[in-house]
Amino acid sequence: MYPPHHQGGYELVWRAAVVDLRAHGHEVTVLTTDHREPGVPDGDEPDVHRTLRWYWHDHDWPALGLRERARLERHNAAALTAVLERARPDVVAWWSMGGMSLSLLDAVRRRGLPAVAFVHDDWILYAPRRDLWLATPGPLRRLAGVPLARDLGPAAEWVFVSEHTRDRALHHGAWTLARTAIAHSGIDPRFLDPAPERPWEGRLLVVGRLDERKGADVAVTALAALPDATLTVAGDGDADYARRLRETAAAAGVADRVRLLGPVARRDLPALYAAHDATVFPVRWEEPWGLVPLESMGVGRPVVATARGGAAEYLRDGVNALVVPPDDPDAVAEAVGRLAADPALRGRLRTAGAATAAAHTHERFHEQVRAAISRAGRG
C-alpha cells in the first residue's frame, strides 16, 4: 500500500523517498496495491496507480484455488505492463513485496530493466517460501503466461535498512544476493530539535503499534515497581492486545497510571516525546531497524531499550541509552530508577543521544536511496 493508506512506518518512509526523488528532478511513478484504509481518501498525488492486488487479507494468507491464483497473477502482470509502457522507466525500485506477486520482479528482470530493491523488513525471507504462485505447478504458470523464476536475487541490487536485516537475508534467504548495500532509515527534521531539559516527574512513554512483539506490556508490568511513575502508550493496532494491556495494568495495580493514547499523528510526536521524561522501547522481536529510540534521542529524551535487531547497531548501553534484556520488567524498572536518581546520567545520555540521532537523518537516507538508484541506472 502507499500513503495516505498505511499500517506502519514502512509506507511513510517510502512516500518520503518518493517526495525527495521528485524534489531532485526525478520523474517517479508509483505502482501499489488497491488496498484502502477505511475512511481514508486516496489524495491527489500524481502518478500513483493503485491497481495491484494483494495475496494478503489482514496480513493473513488466504487459501486461493489455482484459478484464483492465475486470475490474480494475470491481473497484476497486466497492471505492471500498463505502467511500464506508460512510464518507460530508466530504473525500477522495489519496496515491500510481502504478500505481493513475486512474478512482478521476474517480469522486470525479463524486460532487462535495471532494478534496485529496498528491504526494510523480512519479506525477502518469507515471501519466496510462501508465494502461492511459486507453489503452483509449473505447467499452469506457463499456461497462464506468468512465469516466475525460483531465484530472483540476480534481478536487482538489494539495499537493506540494517546489517541485521542483510545478514538474515544472506544466511537464511532463498535467493542469491550478489549485490547488496546498507541504507539506514532516518528521522525527519522535526525530531532534531531537542526540547529543554525538564525536572524528572516519572512520565514514561512507549510509542509503536499495539502488537505483542513491541512489548508494551513489559513496560506496564515494570510500572508496579515504580510507584511514582506514569506510562503513556501511543499507537494503534491489535484491539485484543490493547485489551490485554488494560488487564495487565489492572492485575499489577497500576491501571490508574497507564494511559492508552491511541494513534498519534507524526506531526504531533515530537511534542509528545518532549512532554515525557523518558521513552521505553521494550521490543521482543528482532526489529529490522527501529526509529523510535532515534526520535526520542533527537527530541532530547533518554531511552530505555532492548538492543534487538537493527537497533543494536546504534544503541550503546550507558552511552546513548540504557539497554535492558527483552521480556524483563525488573530490568526496565531498575533502568528507569537509575534515570530518576541521576540527573548527570540523563544529561550524558541526552548529549550522546542527540549525536546519534543527528547521524541518522532523512537527508542521509535519501542520499543513499538516490545513490542506489543512480548505480542501478548506470548498470
Secondary structure, DSSP 8 states (H G I E B T S, - for coil): --TTS-SSHHHHHHHHHHHHHHHTT----EEEE----TT------TTEEEEE--S-BTTB-----HHHHHHHHHHHHHHHHHHHHHH--S-EEE---TTS-THHHHHHHHTT--EEEEE-STHHHHHHHH-TTTTS-HHHHHHHT----S--GGGSEEEESSHHHHHHHHHH-SS---SEEE----B-GGGSS---------EEEEES-B-GGG-HHHHHHHGGG-TT-EEEEE--B-HHHHHHHHHHHHHTT-GGGEEEEE---GGGHHHHHHTSSEEEE---S--SS-SHHHHHHHHT--EEE---GGGGGT--BTTTBEE--TT-HHHHHHHHHHHHH-HHHHHHHHHHHHHHHHTSBHHHHHHHHHHHHHHHHH-
